[in-house]
């Protein structure tokens, strides 16, 4: 991974997944509004700013324009700020406009060909692909237990994708008998070099047994089979060390700024 051209891969990521993002799921649209690319959809889906190319003179007006857009649609939305986005004080401008910052994460990337796809599971655990509503319910249950809070919106979005755009998502459960103990999903972006690893939640009493690594390997195998050169993760501080050991490298940071109308 030391040979990875960070600047080139980051530019490719921006071009394909941010500037060139495609809508997935019913009622979702992605559109360019001047110096901003935004995603607008139903309330249970992700609404927010995918990319911005702002300068010091137009940033405040662009921010105000997006606040108006999502407020008119009655949507809470997220402005996803990457470490290399401008202007330098974009974060401060968003806070001044009424946004709230959430925890910073690290955008990490690895070449699929450089990662292990060996799935090493604890005794008594098997992986089960998620293909129907019953499986989605179990994914939601795992996320609720692993992360706390209500993950029903993730379940609704996953159901939408499985029903209308199944080539854009794959989800998997780790089952210990009848108990779902870990779950994760793979967002596939057809026509791009990237696939995204999301979720990766394990219930507390099953942590530290290699399930996170196993689910990374399982999803990496799918990404490679679908022709994606890279897998990417928005990594929390807890998962970043594991991903580094697996062969991922950090490209930049990403911080969600959330606006509630």
N, C-alpha and C positions, 0 to 999 in steps of 0.2 A: 504493500500500500504506500510505501514511501515514494514510489514512482508516480503516484497519482498527481496529475496536474490540477491542483486545487482551483486555480483561477479559471481554467478552461471548463472544468466540471461544474463549477458554480455558475458560470455564464450559461452553460447548457441547461442547467436546472432552471434558471430564471427564464430562459427563452421558451422551454418546453412546458414547464408546469405552472409558471406564473403568467407570463405574457400570453402564452399559447394555450391556456387552460381550456378544457372542454366541459360543458355541463353534463352531469350524469344524474339520472333519476327524474321522475315526473315533476313538472313545474319549475325546474331549475333553469336559470339562464346566466350566462357569462357574457359581459359586455365591456367594451372600452368606453370610458367617459373621460375624454381629454387625457390627462396624465395618469389615469387610474384604470386598473382592470378590477372589476368587482363581480361577485357572485351573489345572486339573489334567488331565493327559493322559499318553499314552505317553512313554517316556523320551526319544525323539528329538524330541518337540515342546517348545514353550516352556511351562514350568511356573513359576507365580509369582503375585505379588500385583499386581493391576491397579489397585486403588484402596484407599485407607484413609482413614477419618475418625477419627483417634485424638486423644485428649487426654492430658494429663500423667498422669492417674490410671489410664487403662486401656491405655496403650501397651505396657507390659512384658508384661502378661498376654496381650494380643492377639498380640504377637510370639512368645511361648512357645507359644501355641496353634497358630500356623501352622507353627512348627518341628516340633511333634508331628505335625501332619497330614501334612506332606511326608515326614518321617522314617518314619512308618508305611507310606507308599506307596513308600519307597525312592527318592525323587526329590530330586535337586539342584534348587533353585529360586531364583528371583530376586525380590527385593522392589524394585520399580521406584519410586524416590523422586523425586517432582517437587519443584521449587524452592518451590512454594507449599503443599506438604503439611505438616501438623502432626503432633505438636508440633514446636517449633523444634529440639529436640535429637533428632529421630527418627534421624538418621544415627548419632549417638553411641550411641544405645540399640541399634541393629542391630549395630554393631561390637562392643559389649559382649556381645551375645548370640551372637557367633561368626560373623557375616557378614563377607565381604570385599568392599570397595568396588572397582568397576571404573571405567574412565574416564568422566568426566562428559560428557554430550552436551547439545545445545541443541535443544529442540522448536521447529521452524520451520514456519510455515504460509504458504500463499499462496492467493489465490482463483484457481481454474482459469481464469476469464475474463480475468484480468489477466496470465497467462503466455503466452509465445510457444509455439506448437505446431509451429513450423517445425523440421523435423529436417534439420540440416546435417551431412552425413557426409564424412569424408575420402575421397579417391579410392580405389576398390577395396574399400570397406567397405559391407556391406548389413546391414539388420536382419532378424532372423528370429524370429517368434513361437515360443514354446516350448509344444508341445502333447503331447509324448510322452516316454517314458523316455529316448530317445536325446538329446533336447534337454535334459532335466534333468541328464543326465550331463555335458553340456558346460557347463551353468551351474555345477555343482559344480566342474568342472575350472578354470573361470575364477576362482571364489572362492578355491580352494586356491592358485592362482598369484598372485592379486592381494593376498590378505590373509594368506597363510600359514596353517598349521594344517590341520585336517580339517573340511571343510564338508559331510560326508556327511549329517549330521542335517538340514541345510537342504534337500538333495536329497530325502530321505525325506518331509519335511513337504510340500514342493512336489508330489511325486507323490501324496500323500494328498489334497491339495486339488484337484488337477486331476482325480482320479478320482471324488471324492465331493462336492465343492463347487466346481465350476469357475467359478461366478459370483463367487467370493470372491478370485480371484487371476488375475493375468496376468503372464507372464514373457517376457523378450525377450533375444536374443543379438545382439551385433554380430560379424559374421563377416568376416574378411579372407581371402577365398578359403575354404579348408577350416579355417582357424585361428580358434577362438573367442577374441576379444580383449577383450570387455567383456560384462557381463551384469547384469541388474537385474530386480526384480519389483515388481509393484504389488499391494498388499493392498487389496481392495475390501470395504467394509463396507456391505452392502445395507441400505437403510432409514435411512442416516445421511448427513450432509453431507460426510463425510470419506473420502478414500482415502489410503493410506500408501505412500510411496516407500521401498523397502528394497533393500539390496544395492548396486548402483551401483559394482561393482568393475571396474577396467580393469588388464590385465596391464602390467607396468612399462614395456616398450619402446613401448607405444601411448599412454602418458599425455601430457597436454598437447596433444592434437589435437582436443579438443572432443567426445569420445565421451560423457563424463559429461553434458554439456549436452544432447546429442542424445537420450540415453536419458530424461532428465527431460522433454523436450518430447514424446517419443513416449508416455510413460506419462501425462502430463498430458492429452493428447488422448483417451486411453481413459477417464480419469476423468471428463472433461467429457461424453463421449458417454454414459456410464453415469449421469449426473445428479448427480455429486458436486460440491458448490460449492467445497470446499477440498481441497488436497493438503497432507500433512504429512510431515515428515522428522525423525527423530532424528539430528541432524547432528553428525558429529565435527568437530574443529577444522579438519581439512584441507578439508572440503567446505563449511563454513559461509560462507567468503568468496564461493565460487562461487554458492551459493544466494542470498546477499544481492544479488549483482549481477543475478541472474535475477528478483528481485522477492519473495523470501521474507522474512518478518520473524520475529524471535525472540519466542516467547510465554513460555517458562520454561526451566529446565534440567531434565535427567533423569539420574539416576545409578543404575546397577544395583548392588544389594547382593546377593551370591550366598552361599547357604548350602549346604554339602556335608554330607549326613548322615554 
